[in-house]
């Protein structure tokens, strides 16, 4: 039997016995075992800020960070997805997972149960309410409505602390809820308030334009990896060294840019308008988006997002420069693409997708997703100006293949001390930056709307437990 085909547990046992024979030691460290088996088992939760699967496969901020650590110690990352927070702690206590990379907040109560790595994210804790509903302005006001949080969460721990000062405070806890579920319950009116970390709300706010921040609770919250208490701190130390080594580096900046760099592009008004237009218009043109995307190797929701940014899905849209239609094509570009009628939705959408694919093809040296972001920038500002911005990026010490770096250089095209040395001269360089960031956010929302299952408030309510006020 081939060794690589053995089950991980059996393979680990064989490696353990080999290690005893080779070293005489009966206690290999956690780090040694991970390296010998070639696998690092990490528990996480399924959420937009931690781990999920999209059309490209497994991803998520926590997943990518853990994968980078696994690569640094030359092992494969094996993900365990827990159903709830209690299960995460169980996987740690039972040594089924080396650590938890699940967006866990460090708290005094949790630090008695586990040890936390060097923090890699600082956030704050927010009270969320529904616009037009009850708006609390203080901890005392939380007693006026229905409040729910996830069981065993840092938010539940926070409420227990608040209850000492506000004895009449009561709330409901459920082990069937993630942050997404709680926000949906607030948006639907099933509950009035919930507590959410700022980084999670920042990522999810555009999906729920009716929600807003009531107030922020004091003291920053630190997010870390969690390890079971153990005398063996080899893996714990290796993780801390890794997290410290990437702090402030381009690697960490690129990871933050990928998941959080575009989240401020959609305010309440923009999100509300986009939601209305999605419900009103998208179905009329969806088949065209799907067909065009399939023909040119795109996600249809990306093409739809581009079209919304260009025309708000208006087939007769026209700019002062003369570009027309759903994808706002110039007359020369339309002729080059074989588009005879720019006001015909199908022709415009197919022409725009073809044009974007040609721009993407000219960026063969760039990896995804940066390749798509750069192609989108050139769709807006022109490939020549994009080339100029990439050259400026390189001259300034940045990476011309990373959107994170190029988006800092594009606005410089409007400054004479930079554009006078470029081939194509002046450009309104901030526009393509805003353009790309807006499309990324619209795309996120379309994916969310397309893939997010409904929340069953009744089932959640049945699984919830009520924390009564102090007597």
C-alpha positions as CSV (number, residue, x, y, z in Angstrom):
1,X,0.0,0.0,0.0
2,X,1.3,3.4,-0.9
3,X,2.1,5.5,2.2
4,X,0.4,8.7,0.7
5,X,-2.9,6.8,0.4
6,X,-3.1,6.0,4.1
7,X,-5.7,7.8,6.2
8,X,-4.2,10.8,8.0
9,X,-4.7,9.3,11.5
10,X,-3.0,6.0,10.5
11,X,-0.3,7.9,8.6
12,X,0.3,9.9,11.8
13,X,0.6,6.8,13.9
14,X,3.2,5.3,11.5
15,X,5.2,8.5,11.5
16,X,5.0,8.6,15.3
17,X,6.5,5.1,15.6
18,X,9.2,5.9,13.1
19,X,10.1,9.0,15.1
20,X,10.5,6.9,18.2
21,X,12.8,4.5,16.4
22,X,14.9,7.3,14.8
23,X,15.2,9.6,17.8
24,X,14.4,7.5,20.9
25,X,11.9,10.1,21.9
26,X,8.3,9.1,22.8
27,X,7.0,12.7,22.8
28,X,7.5,14.4,19.4
29,X,6.4,18.0,19.6
30,X,3.3,19.3,17.9
31,X,5.4,21.1,15.3
32,X,7.5,17.9,14.7
33,X,4.3,15.9,14.2
34,X,2.9,18.4,11.8
35,X,6.0,18.3,9.7
36,X,6.4,14.6,9.8
37,X,2.7,14.0,8.8
38,X,2.8,16.9,6.3
39,X,-0.6,18.1,7.6
40,X,-1.8,20.9,9.9
41,X,-5.4,20.6,11.1
42,X,-7.1,23.9,11.8
43,X,-10.6,24.4,12.9
44,X,-12.6,27.4,11.7
45,X,-16.2,28.5,11.1
46,X,-18.0,29.1,7.8
47,X,-18.5,32.9,7.5
48,X,-17.5,35.7,5.1
49,X,-14.6,36.8,7.3
50,X,-13.2,33.4,8.1
51,X,-13.7,30.6,5.6
52,X,-16.0,29.9,2.6
53,X,-16.0,28.5,-0.9
54,X,-16.5,30.6,-4.0
55,X,-16.1,29.9,-7.7
56,X,-12.3,29.7,-7.3
57,X,-12.5,27.2,-4.4
58,X,-11.7,27.6,-0.7
59,X,-10.9,31.1,0.6
60,X,-11.5,33.6,3.4
61,X,-9.2,35.8,5.4
62,X,-8.6,33.3,8.2
63,X,-8.2,30.5,5.7
64,X,-5.6,32.4,3.6
65,X,-3.7,33.5,6.7
66,X,-3.6,29.9,8.1
67,X,-2.6,28.5,4.7
68,X,0.3,31.0,4.5
69,X,1.4,29.8,8.0
70,X,1.2,26.1,6.9
71,X,3.3,26.9,3.8
72,X,5.9,28.6,6.0
73,X,6.4,25.4,7.9
74,X,6.1,23.3,4.7
75,X,2.9,21.4,5.5
76,X,-0.5,21.2,3.9
77,X,-3.5,22.9,5.6
78,X,-6.4,20.7,6.5
79,X,-9.6,22.6,7.4
80,X,-12.2,21.4,9.9
81,X,-15.4,23.5,9.8
82,X,-17.2,23.6,13.1
83,X,-21.0,23.9,13.4
84,X,-20.8,26.4,16.2
85,X,-18.4,28.0,18.7
86,X,-18.8,25.3,21.3
87,X,-17.6,22.8,18.7
88,X,-14.6,24.9,18.0
89,X,-13.6,24.7,21.6
90,X,-14.3,20.9,21.6
91,X,-12.0,20.3,18.6
92,X,-9.2,22.1,20.5
93,X,-9.8,20.4,23.8
94,X,-9.8,16.9,22.1
95,X,-6.7,17.7,20.1
96,X,-8.5,17.1,16.9
97,X,-7.3,20.5,15.7
98,X,-3.9,22.2,16.3
99,X,-5.5,25.6,16.7
100,X,-8.6,27.6,15.8
101,X,-8.4,30.3,13.1
102,X,-12.0,31.5,13.4
103,X,-11.9,35.2,14.0
104,X,-12.0,34.6,17.8
105,X,-11.9,37.6,20.1
106,X,-9.5,37.5,23.1
107,X,-11.4,37.8,26.4
108,X,-10.5,37.2,30.0
109,X,-13.0,34.4,30.2
110,X,-11.6,32.7,27.1
111,X,-8.0,33.1,28.2
112,X,-8.7,30.8,31.1
113,X,-9.8,28.1,28.7
114,X,-7.2,28.5,25.9
115,X,-4.2,30.6,24.9
116,X,-4.2,33.1,22.2
117,X,-1.6,33.9,19.6
118,X,-0.2,37.3,18.8
119,X,-3.2,39.4,17.6
120,X,-3.4,40.1,13.9
121,X,-6.5,42.2,13.8
122,X,-7.9,45.0,16.1
123,X,-11.6,45.8,15.8
124,X,-14.4,47.2,17.9
125,X,-17.7,45.8,19.1
126,X,-20.9,47.4,17.6
127,X,-24.5,47.5,18.6
128,X,-26.6,47.1,15.4
129,X,-30.2,48.1,14.9
130,X,-32.7,48.5,12.0
131,X,-33.2,51.9,10.5
132,X,-36.7,53.1,11.5
133,X,-36.8,50.8,14.5
134,X,-35.7,51.1,18.0
135,X,-32.3,52.9,18.2
136,X,-30.5,52.4,21.5
137,X,-27.9,55.1,22.5
138,X,-26.7,53.5,25.7
139,X,-26.4,50.1,27.4
140,X,-29.5,50.9,29.4
141,X,-31.5,51.3,26.1
142,X,-30.7,47.6,25.2
143,X,-33.4,46.7,27.8
144,X,-36.1,48.2,25.6
145,X,-35.9,45.7,22.8
146,X,-35.2,42.1,21.8
147,X,-31.5,41.4,21.9
148,X,-29.8,38.2,20.6
149,X,-26.2,37.0,20.3
150,X,-24.5,33.7,19.5
151,X,-24.0,31.3,22.4
152,X,-20.4,31.1,23.8
153,X,-19.5,34.2,21.9
154,X,-17.4,37.1,23.1
155,X,-20.5,39.2,22.7
156,X,-22.4,36.9,25.2
157,X,-19.5,37.4,27.6
158,X,-19.7,41.2,27.1
159,X,-23.4,41.2,28.0
160,X,-22.8,39.3,31.2
161,X,-20.3,42.0,32.2
162,X,-22.8,44.7,31.2
163,X,-25.5,43.1,33.3
164,X,-23.6,43.9,36.4
165,X,-24.2,47.6,35.8
166,X,-27.6,47.1,34.1
167,X,-29.3,44.3,36.2
168,X,-32.5,44.4,34.1
169,X,-30.6,43.6,30.9
170,X,-31.8,40.3,29.3
171,X,-31.0,38.7,26.0
172,X,-31.3,35.5,23.9
173,X,-28.4,33.2,23.0
174,X,-28.5,30.7,20.1
175,X,-25.9,28.2,19.0
176,X,-27.6,28.1,15.6
177,X,-26.6,31.6,14.6
178,X,-23.6,33.2,12.9
179,X,-23.2,36.9,12.4
180,X,-25.0,36.7,9.1
181,X,-28.0,35.1,10.7
182,X,-28.2,37.7,13.5
183,X,-28.1,40.6,11.0
184,X,-30.8,39.0,8.9
185,X,-32.9,38.6,12.0
186,X,-32.5,42.3,12.8
187,X,-33.2,43.3,9.2
188,X,-36.4,41.2,9.2
189,X,-37.6,42.7,12.5
190,X,-37.5,39.3,14.3
191,X,-35.1,40.9,16.8
192,X,-34.3,44.5,17.5
193,X,-30.5,44.5,18.3
194,X,-27.4,42.4,18.1
195,X,-23.7,42.8,18.8
196,X,-21.2,42.4,16.0
197,X,-17.5,43.0,15.5
198,X,-16.8,46.0,13.3
199,X,-14.8,44.1,10.7
200,X,-17.7,41.6,10.2
201,X,-20.2,44.4,9.9
202,X,-18.0,46.3,7.5
203,X,-18.0,43.2,5.2
204,X,-21.7,42.5,5.6
205,X,-23.3,46.0,5.8
206,X,-23.8,46.3,2.0
207,X,-26.0,43.2,2.0
208,X,-28.3,44.7,4.6
209,X,-28.8,48.4,3.8
210,X,-31.6,48.8,6.3
211,X,-29.1,48.1,9.2
212,X,-26.9,50.7,10.9
213,X,-24.6,51.2,13.9
214,X,-26.4,52.4,17.1
215,X,-23.2,52.8,19.1
216,X,-19.8,51.3,19.7
217,X,-18.9,49.6,22.9
218,X,-15.7,50.8,24.6
219,X,-12.3,49.0,24.4
220,X,-10.8,47.6,21.2
221,X,-11.2,43.9,20.6
222,X,-8.2,41.8,19.5
223,X,-8.6,38.9,17.1
224,X,-6.2,36.0,17.4
225,X,-5.7,32.3,16.8
226,X,-6.6,30.1,19.7
227,X,-4.7,27.1,21.0
228,X,-5.5,24.5,23.8
229,X,-3.4,24.9,26.9
230,X,-0.4,22.6,26.7
231,X,3.1,22.2,28.0
232,X,4.1,21.7,24.3
233,X,4.3,25.2,22.9
234,X,6.3,24.4,19.8
235,X,3.5,25.1,17.3
236,X,2.2,28.0,19.4
237,X,5.6,29.6,19.2
238,X,6.0,28.9,15.5
239,X,2.6,30.6,14.9
240,X,3.5,33.6,16.9
241,X,6.8,34.0,15.0
242,X,5.0,33.7,11.7
243,X,2.3,36.3,12.7
244,X,5.0,38.7,13.9
245,X,7.1,38.2,10.8
246,X,4.3,39.2,8.4
247,X,3.0,42.2,10.5
248,X,3.2,45.3,8.3
249,X,4.6,43.4,5.3
250,X,3.2,43.5,1.7
251,X,2.0,39.9,2.2
252,X,-0.3,41.0,5.0
253,X,-1.3,44.2,3.2
254,X,-2.3,42.2,0.1
255,X,-4.4,39.9,2.2
256,X,-6.2,42.8,3.9
257,X,-6.7,44.5,0.5
258,X,-8.2,41.4,-1.0
259,X,-10.9,40.9,1.7
260,X,-11.3,44.4,3.2
261,X,-9.8,46.9,0.8
262,X,-13.0,47.7,-1.1
263,X,-15.6,47.5,1.6
264,X,-16.1,51.3,2.1
265,X,-17.4,51.8,-1.4
266,X,-21.1,51.3,-0.8
267,X,-22.9,53.6,1.7
268,X,-26.5,53.3,2.8
269,X,-27.9,55.3,-0.1
270,X,-25.8,53.4,-2.7
271,X,-26.6,50.0,-1.2
272,X,-30.3,50.8,-1.0
273,X,-30.4,52.0,-4.6
274,X,-28.5,49.0,-5.8
275,X,-30.8,46.6,-3.9
276,X,-33.9,48.3,-5.6
277,X,-32.3,48.2,-9.0
278,X,-31.4,44.5,-8.5
279,X,-35.0,43.6,-7.7
280,X,-36.4,45.7,-10.4
281,X,-34.1,45.2,-13.4
282,X,-31.6,42.4,-13.1
283,X,-33.9,39.5,-14.1
284,X,-34.6,41.3,-17.5
285,X,-30.9,41.1,-18.5
286,X,-29.6,38.1,-16.5
287,X,-29.7,35.7,-19.4
288,X,-27.5,38.0,-21.4
289,X,-25.0,38.4,-18.6
290,X,-24.8,34.6,-18.1
291,X,-24.3,33.9,-21.8
292,X,-21.7,36.6,-22.3
293,X,-19.8,35.6,-19.2
294,X,-19.8,31.9,-20.3
295,X,-18.5,32.9,-23.7
296,X,-15.6,34.8,-22.3
297,X,-14.7,33.0,-19.1
298,X,-16.1,35.4,-16.5
299,X,-18.5,35.0,-13.6
300,X,-21.8,36.5,-14.9
301,X,-22.2,38.5,-11.7
302,X,-19.0,40.3,-12.5
303,X,-20.3,41.4,-15.9
304,X,-23.5,42.4,-14.3
305,X,-21.6,44.5,-11.7
306,X,-19.6,46.2,-14.5
307,X,-22.9,47.0,-16.3
308,X,-24.4,48.4,-13.2
309,X,-21.4,50.6,-12.6
310,X,-21.5,51.8,-16.2
311,X,-25.2,52.4,-16.8
312,X,-27.2,51.3,-13.8
313,X,-28.6,48.7,-16.2
314,X,-30.1,51.4,-18.4
315,X,-29.9,50.3,-22.1
316,X,-30.3,53.8,-23.3
317,X,-27.7,55.4,-21.0
318,X,-25.5,58.1,-22.6
319,X,-22.6,60.1,-21.2
320,X,-21.5,63.6,-22.1
321,X,-18.6,62.0,-24.0
322,X,-20.9,60.0,-26.3
323,X,-20.5,56.5,-24.9
324,X,-23.8,54.6,-25.0
325,X,-25.7,51.6,-23.7
326,X,-25.6,49.0,-21.0
327,X,-21.8,48.7,-21.1
328,X,-21.2,52.3,-22.2
329,X,-19.1,51.5,-25.3
330,X,-17.6,54.2,-27.5
331,X,-18.5,54.2,-31.1
332,X,-15.0,53.1,-32.4
333,X,-14.8,50.3,-29.8
334,X,-18.3,49.1,-30.7
335,X,-17.4,48.9,-34.4
336,X,-14.2,47.0,-33.5
337,X,-16.2,44.5,-31.4
338,X,-18.9,44.0,-34.1
339,X,-21.6,45.8,-32.1
340,X,-23.9,47.3,-34.6
341,X,-26.4,48.8,-32.1
342,X,-25.0,50.0,-28.8
343,X,-28.6,50.5,-27.4
344,X,-29.4,46.8,-27.9
345,X,-28.9,45.2,-24.4
346,X,-27.7,41.9,-25.7
347,X,-25.2,43.4,-28.2
348,X,-23.9,45.8,-25.6
349,X,-23.4,43.2,-22.9
350,X,-21.7,40.7,-25.2
351,X,-19.5,43.5,-26.7
352,X,-18.5,44.7,-23.2
353,X,-17.7,41.2,-22.0
354,X,-15.6,40.6,-25.2
355,X,-13.7,43.9,-24.7
356,X,-13.0,43.2,-21.0
357,X,-11.7,39.7,-22.0
358,X,-9.3,41.2,-24.5
359,X,-8.0,43.6,-21.9
360,X,-7.5,40.7,-19.5
361,X,-5.7,38.8,-22.2
362,X,-3.1,41.6,-22.4
363,X,-2.2,41.0,-18.8
364,X,-1.0,37.5,-19.0
365,X,1.8,38.1,-16.5
366,X,-0.6,39.1,-13.8
367,X,-2.2,36.5,-11.4
368,X,-5.9,36.5,-10.5
369,X,-7.7,38.3,-8.9
370,X,-5.4,41.3,-9.7
371,X,-5.5,40.5,-13.4
372,X,-9.3,41.1,-13.4
373,X,-9.0,44.3,-11.3
374,X,-6.4,45.7,-13.6
375,X,-8.4,44.8,-16.7
376,X,-11.4,46.6,-15.2
377,X,-9.2,49.7,-14.5
378,X,-8.2,49.7,-18.2
379,X,-11.8,49.3,-19.2
380,X,-12.4,52.6,-17.5
381,X,-9.3,54.6,-18.1
382,X,-7.7,52.9,-21.1
383,X,-5.0,50.4,-21.4
384,X,-2.3,53.0,-22.2
385,X,-3.0,54.9,-19.0
386,X,-3.0,51.7,-17.0
387,X,0.4,50.8,-18.5
388,X,1.7,54.3,-17.5
389,X,0.4,53.8,-13.9
390,X,2.1,50.3,-13.7
391,X,5.4,51.9,-14.8
392,X,5.0,54.6,-12.1
393,X,4.3,51.9,-9.6
394,X,7.5,50.1,-10.5
395,X,9.5,53.3,-10.3
396,X,8.1,54.0,-6.9
397,X,9.2,50.5,-5.7
398,X,5.7,48.9,-5.9
399,X,4.6,45.8,-7.7
400,X,3.0,46.6,-11.1
401,X,1.2,43.2,-11.0
402,X,-0.7,44.0,-7.8
403,X,-3.9,46.0,-7.8
404,X,-3.0,47.1,-4.2
405,X,0.0,48.9,-5.5
406,X,-1.3,50.1,-8.8
407,X,-4.3,51.7,-7.3
408,X,-2.0,54.0,-5.3
409,X,-0.3,55.1,-8.5
410,X,-3.3,55.7,-10.8
411,X,-4.3,59.0,-9.1
412,X,-0.7,60.3,-9.8
413,X,-1.7,60.4,-13.5
414,X,-3.5,63.7,-12.7
415,X,-0.3,65.3,-11.4
416,X,2.0,67.0,-13.9
417,X,5.2,66.0,-12.1
418,X,4.2,62.4,-12.9
419,X,2.2,62.4,-16.1
420,X,4.7,64.6,-18.0
421,X,7.0,61.6,-18.1
422,X,4.4,59.1,-19.3
423,X,3.5,58.1,-22.8
424,X,-0.2,58.9,-22.6
425,X,-0.1,61.9,-20.4
426,X,-2.8,63.2,-18.1
427,X,-5.7,61.1,-16.9
428,X,-8.3,61.4,-14.1
429,X,-6.6,58.6,-12.3
430,X,-8.8,58.5,-9.2
431,X,-11.8,57.5,-11.4
432,X,-10.5,54.0,-12.3
433,X,-9.7,53.4,-8.6
434,X,-13.3,54.2,-7.6
435,X,-14.6,52.3,-10.6
436,X,-12.9,49.1,-9.7
437,X,-13.6,49.3,-6.0
438,X,-17.3,50.0,-6.7
439,X,-17.5,47.0,-9.1
440,X,-15.9,44.7,-6.5
441,X,-18.5,45.7,-4.0
442,X,-21.4,45.3,-6.4
443,X,-20.0,41.9,-7.3
444,X,-19.8,40.9,-3.7
445,X,-23.5,41.8,-3.2
446,X,-24.7,40.0,-6.3
447,X,-22.8,36.8,-5.2
448,X,-24.3,37.1,-1.8
449,X,-27.8,37.6,-3.1
450,X,-27.4,34.6,-5.4
451,X,-25.9,32.2,-2.9
452,X,-27.1,33.1,0.5
453,X,-29.8,30.7,1.9
454,X,-32.7,32.1,3.7
455,X,-32.7,32.4,7.5
456,X,-35.3,30.4,9.4
457,X,-36.2,32.6,12.3
458,X,-38.5,30.1,13.8
459,X,-35.8,27.4,14.0
460,X,-33.4,29.8,15.5
461,X,-35.9,30.9,18.1
462,X,-36.6,27.3,19.1
463,X,-32.9,26.7,19.6
464,X,-32.3,29.9,21.6
465,X,-31.9,30.3,25.3
466,X,-33.0,33.4,27.2
467,X,-30.7,35.0,29.6
468,X,-33.0,36.7,32.2
469,X,-32.2,39.9,34.0
470,X,-30.4,39.8,37.4
471,X,-32.8,39.6,40.3
